[in-house]
Amino acid sequence: MDYQITPLDLPALTTRTEALHAGQAKWLEIGLDGRIRAMEALCDAVDRHYRPILDPLCADTGRHEWSVNEIEGLKGITRMRCASAAEAMAEATGNSSDPTLRFQQQYVPYQLVGIISPWNYPLILAMIDAICALLAGSAVAIKPSEGTPRFIAPFRKAIAEVEHLRDVLDVFEGGAETGGWLVDLTDTLVFTGSVPTGRKVRCRHAPPASSRPPSWNWAAATRWLCWTAPIPTWRRKSSPAARRKTRAGFAARSSGSTTASSTR
């Protein structure tokens, strides 16, 4: 064995996720244009760390061409999402059933999105949903598969070079225990992996009686699983909310003209 993961213990992981929560307010404050600049800067940082990221991907997967495609795909998808973000998140207005009333949608990002991703495309499947979550204004905590961990350290070095982004994006080594803690410490979760593991993730989250149960979306041959955090009963009564969901899984609440607060 030429590589061994070193997972954080629970107190250390809690400290790191609390730091992400703390950084999210500033990340939201810089606006969409600022977040787009940061995400584009990440593409440049990845280019500067290209070989240190590529070599570990090749070592873990045994694939060179596909590993190159992962890095190029990350940059391409990031730039594509940056180009379409303003249109995707434009707030809509319209008439209600009462002609004297109009509505305006307001999207409010979750503070901290957790992502648990699989081994088969370690980099791109860790980041494909993180890109949209970050553009929406969320902080993101990622736990890739413990089977393909080598890319994490060099990728974190690239992230560390990007102002603002380094305060809201982190990637953690670890196995099932770390993944379970991440479920507990984040406000909503995107999981990609096997059905048996997905069921364990779901069972980990037992909503209180006063909350709406998490909603799940299965697609792509049941390998794609997204859940949205519960809304407390009092929030549902005072401002009925609908979730805006896309394949990208970044969850911003839509609640008319009322801002929906975090449920953590």
C-alpha positions as CSV (number, residue, x, y, z in Angstrom):
1,M,0.0,0.0,0.0
2,D,1.6,3.3,-1.1
3,Y,-1.1,5.7,0.1
4,Q,-3.2,5.8,3.3
5,I,-6.0,8.2,4.0
6,T,-6.0,10.2,7.2
7,P,-9.6,11.1,8.1
8,L,-10.3,13.9,10.4
9,D,-11.9,13.1,13.7
10,L,-15.4,14.5,14.5
11,P,-14.2,17.6,16.4
12,A,-11.8,18.5,13.6
13,L,-14.4,17.9,10.9
14,T,-16.9,20.0,12.9
15,T,-14.5,22.8,13.1
16,R,-13.8,22.8,9.4
17,T,-17.5,22.7,8.5
18,E,-18.2,25.5,10.9
19,A,-15.6,27.5,9.1
20,L,-17.4,26.9,5.8
21,H,-20.6,28.0,7.4
22,A,-18.9,31.2,8.5
23,G,-17.5,31.9,5.1
24,Q,-20.8,31.5,3.3
25,A,-22.2,34.9,4.2
26,K,-19.3,36.8,2.6
27,W,-19.5,34.4,-0.4
28,L,-23.1,35.4,-0.9
29,E,-22.3,39.0,-0.3
30,I,-19.9,39.2,-3.2
31,G,-22.8,38.6,-5.6
32,L,-23.1,36.3,-8.6
33,D,-20.5,38.3,-10.6
34,G,-18.0,37.8,-7.8
35,R,-18.7,34.1,-7.5
36,I,-18.3,33.7,-11.3
37,R,-14.9,35.3,-11.2
38,A,-13.9,33.0,-8.4
39,M,-15.0,29.9,-10.2
40,E,-13.2,31.0,-13.4
41,A,-10.1,31.6,-11.2
42,L,-10.5,28.0,-10.0
43,C,-10.1,26.8,-13.6
44,D,-6.9,28.8,-13.9
45,A,-5.6,27.4,-10.6
46,V,-6.4,23.8,-11.8
47,D,-4.3,24.5,-14.9
48,R,-1.4,25.6,-12.7
49,H,-1.7,22.3,-10.7
50,Y,-2.6,20.2,-13.8
51,R,0.1,17.5,-13.5
52,P,-0.1,17.2,-9.6
53,I,-3.9,16.6,-10.0
54,L,-3.6,14.4,-13.1
55,D,-1.0,12.0,-11.8
56,P,-3.0,10.9,-8.7
57,L,-6.1,10.5,-10.8
58,C,-4.2,8.2,-13.1
59,A,-2.7,6.3,-10.2
60,D,-6.1,5.6,-8.5
61,T,-8.1,4.8,-11.6
62,G,-5.5,3.3,-14.0
63,R,-6.7,5.6,-16.7
64,H,-4.8,8.4,-18.4
65,E,-7.1,9.7,-21.2
66,W,-10.2,9.6,-19.0
67,S,-8.4,11.4,-16.2
68,V,-7.4,14.2,-18.6
69,N,-11.0,14.3,-19.7
70,E,-12.1,14.7,-16.1
71,I,-9.9,17.8,-15.6
72,E,-10.9,19.3,-19.0
73,G,-14.5,18.5,-18.2
74,L,-14.3,20.2,-14.9
75,K,-13.1,23.4,-16.5
76,G,-15.6,23.2,-19.4
77,I,-18.6,22.6,-17.2
78,T,-17.5,25.3,-14.8
79,R,-17.3,27.9,-17.6
80,M,-20.6,26.7,-19.1
81,R,-22.4,27.0,-15.7
82,C,-20.8,30.4,-15.2
83,A,-22.2,31.6,-18.6
84,S,-25.7,30.4,-17.8
85,A,-25.9,31.2,-14.1
86,A,-27.6,34.6,-14.4
87,E,-30.4,33.2,-16.5
88,A,-30.8,30.1,-14.4
89,M,-31.2,32.0,-11.2
90,A,-33.3,34.9,-12.5
91,E,-36.1,35.6,-10.1
92,A,-39.6,35.4,-11.6
93,T,-42.7,37.5,-11.0
94,G,-46.2,36.9,-11.9
95,N,-49.9,37.1,-11.1
96,S,-51.7,35.0,-8.5
97,S,-55.2,33.7,-8.5
98,D,-56.2,37.0,-6.8
99,P,-55.9,39.8,-9.4
100,T,-55.0,42.2,-6.7
101,L,-51.9,40.3,-5.7
102,R,-48.6,39.6,-7.5
103,F,-45.8,37.3,-6.5
104,Q,-42.0,37.4,-6.7
105,Q,-39.8,34.4,-6.3
106,Q,-36.8,34.7,-4.1
107,Y,-34.1,32.0,-4.1
108,V,-32.1,31.6,-0.9
109,P,-29.2,29.1,-1.0
110,Y,-28.6,26.5,1.7
111,Q,-25.6,27.6,3.8
112,L,-23.7,24.4,3.5
113,V,-24.2,21.6,0.9
114,G,-22.6,18.2,1.5
115,I,-21.5,16.1,-1.4
116,I,-20.6,12.4,-1.1
117,S,-19.2,11.2,-4.5
118,P,-18.0,7.8,-5.9
119,W,-14.8,6.3,-7.2
120,N,-15.4,5.9,-10.9
121,Y,-14.9,9.6,-11.9
122,P,-13.3,11.0,-8.7
123,L,-12.8,14.6,-9.7
124,I,-15.8,15.4,-12.0
125,L,-18.4,13.6,-9.9
126,A,-17.1,15.4,-6.8
127,M,-17.5,18.8,-8.4
128,I,-20.3,18.6,-11.0
129,D,-22.9,19.6,-8.4
130,A,-20.6,21.7,-6.3
131,I,-20.2,24.1,-9.2
132,C,-23.9,25.0,-9.2
133,A,-24.1,25.0,-5.5
134,L,-21.3,27.5,-5.3
135,L,-22.7,29.7,-8.0
136,A,-26.0,29.8,-6.1
137,G,-24.2,31.1,-3.0
138,S,-23.8,27.9,-0.9
139,A,-20.6,26.7,0.8
140,V,-19.7,23.1,-0.1
141,A,-18.1,20.2,1.8
142,I,-17.1,17.2,-0.3
143,K,-16.2,13.7,0.7
144,P,-15.0,11.7,-2.3
145,S,-14.6,7.9,-2.3
146,E,-12.0,6.5,0.0
147,G,-11.0,4.3,-2.9
148,T,-9.7,7.2,-5.0
149,P,-8.3,9.8,-2.6
150,R,-5.0,10.8,-4.0
151,F,-6.3,13.8,-6.0
152,I,-7.7,15.5,-2.9
153,A,-4.5,17.1,-1.6
154,P,-3.3,18.7,-4.9
155,F,-6.9,19.8,-5.7
156,R,-7.1,21.5,-2.3
157,K,-3.9,23.4,-3.1
158,A,-5.6,24.7,-6.3
159,I,-8.6,25.8,-4.3
160,A,-6.4,27.5,-1.7
161,E,-5.1,29.9,-4.4
162,V,-8.6,31.3,-5.1
163,E,-9.7,34.2,-2.9
164,H,-13.2,33.8,-1.4
165,L,-13.6,30.3,-2.8
166,R,-11.1,28.8,-0.4
167,D,-13.4,29.9,2.5
168,V,-16.4,28.0,1.2
169,L,-15.1,24.9,-0.6
170,D,-13.3,22.0,1.2
171,V,-12.6,18.4,0.3
172,F,-12.2,15.7,3.0
173,E,-10.6,12.3,3.0
174,G,-12.5,9.6,4.8
175,G,-14.7,6.5,4.6
176,A,-18.2,5.7,5.7
177,E,-17.8,7.2,9.2
178,T,-16.7,10.6,7.7
179,G,-19.6,10.4,5.3
180,G,-22.0,9.9,8.1
181,W,-20.7,12.8,10.0
182,L,-21.0,15.0,6.9
183,V,-24.7,14.1,6.7
184,D,-25.1,15.4,10.2
185,L,-23.1,18.6,9.7
186,T,-24.5,19.9,6.4
187,D,-27.8,21.5,5.6
188,T,-28.6,19.5,2.5
189,L,-26.8,16.6,0.8
190,V,-26.1,15.3,-2.7
191,F,-25.1,11.6,-2.8
192,T,-24.0,9.7,-5.9
193,G,-23.3,6.0,-5.4
194,S,-24.8,2.6,-5.0
195,V,-28.4,2.0,-3.9
196,P,-27.5,0.1,-0.7
197,T,-25.2,3.0,0.4
198,G,-27.8,5.5,-0.6
199,R,-30.4,3.8,1.7
200,K,-27.9,4.0,4.6
201,V,-27.5,7.7,3.9
202,R,-31.2,8.2,3.9
203,C,-31.7,6.3,7.2
204,R,-29.0,8.4,8.8
205,H,-31.3,11.4,8.6
206,A,-34.3,10.8,10.8
207,P,-36.4,14.0,10.6
208,P,-38.2,15.2,13.8
209,A,-41.9,14.8,13.9
210,S,-42.3,18.6,13.4
211,S,-40.5,18.5,10.1
212,R,-41.4,17.5,6.6
213,P,-39.6,14.3,5.6
214,P,-36.7,14.7,3.2
215,S,-37.6,14.5,-0.4
216,W,-35.6,12.2,-2.7
217,N,-35.0,12.2,-6.4
218,W,-33.8,9.0,-8.1
219,A,-32.6,9.0,-11.7
220,A,-29.8,7.6,-13.9
221,A,-30.6,4.0,-13.2
222,T,-31.2,4.8,-9.5
223,R,-27.6,5.9,-9.0
224,W,-28.5,9.6,-8.5
225,L,-29.9,10.7,-5.2
226,C,-30.6,14.1,-4.0
227,W,-32.4,15.2,-0.8
228,T,-33.5,18.6,0.4
229,A,-33.5,19.4,4.1
230,P,-36.8,19.5,5.9
231,I,-38.8,22.6,6.4
232,P,-40.2,23.0,10.0
233,T,-43.9,22.9,10.4
234,W,-44.1,26.5,11.5
235,R,-42.3,27.6,8.4
236,R,-44.7,25.7,6.1
237,K,-47.7,27.3,7.8
238,S,-46.4,30.9,7.6
239,S,-44.9,30.8,4.1
240,P,-45.6,27.7,2.0
241,A,-42.4,27.0,0.1
242,A,-41.6,25.1,-3.0
243,R,-38.2,23.8,-3.8
244,R,-36.5,24.6,-7.1
245,K,-34.6,21.5,-8.1
246,T,-32.4,21.0,-11.1
247,R,-30.3,18.0,-12.2
248,A,-27.4,19.8,-10.7
249,G,-28.9,19.5,-7.3
250,F,-28.1,22.9,-6.0
251,A,-31.0,23.8,-3.7
252,A,-32.2,27.3,-3.3
253,R,-35.5,27.7,-1.6
254,S,-38.3,29.5,-3.4
255,S,-40.8,31.1,-1.1
256,G,-42.6,33.9,-2.8
257,S,-41.2,37.2,-1.4
258,T,-40.3,35.6,1.9
259,T,-36.8,34.6,2.7
260,A,-36.7,31.0,4.0
261,S,-34.0,30.6,6.7
262,S,-31.7,27.7,7.3
263,T,-33.2,24.7,9.1
264,R,-30.0,23.7,10.9
